[in-house]
Amino acid sequence: MESQDFYCEYILNNKIEFSKIKETDNVLAYYHTKPSYKTHVVVITKEHITALSEIKDLNIIREIFEVILQVVKELNLTDYKVINNSGKYQDSKHLHFHIVSDN
């Protein structure tokens, strides 16, 4: 059974090994532990926020996308997708974005 909040339970509590790419006060970017693409990065909020629609401080959106931009540039990605799921499309009930590429 998938955890309701894999990120709080495992990533933010360092219960599994993962490779960090970027970290700010509020955001963490790391390589997906079970990648579906050649490049598969997950960007999460450190604070538990269930979904994009639950954000109260819009500065967190800015910080998330600043980290996404830094990762894209650092990894020299030219063809990529940034994905965010919510509701029934969201396995882990924690705000997160996937940066995926076949590069």
Secondary structure, DSSP 8 states (H G I E B T S, - for coil): ---TTHIIIIITTT-S---EEEE-SSEEEEE-SS-SSSEEEEEEESS----GGG---THHHHHHHHHHHHHHHHTT-SS-EEE---GGG-SSSS-EEEEEE--
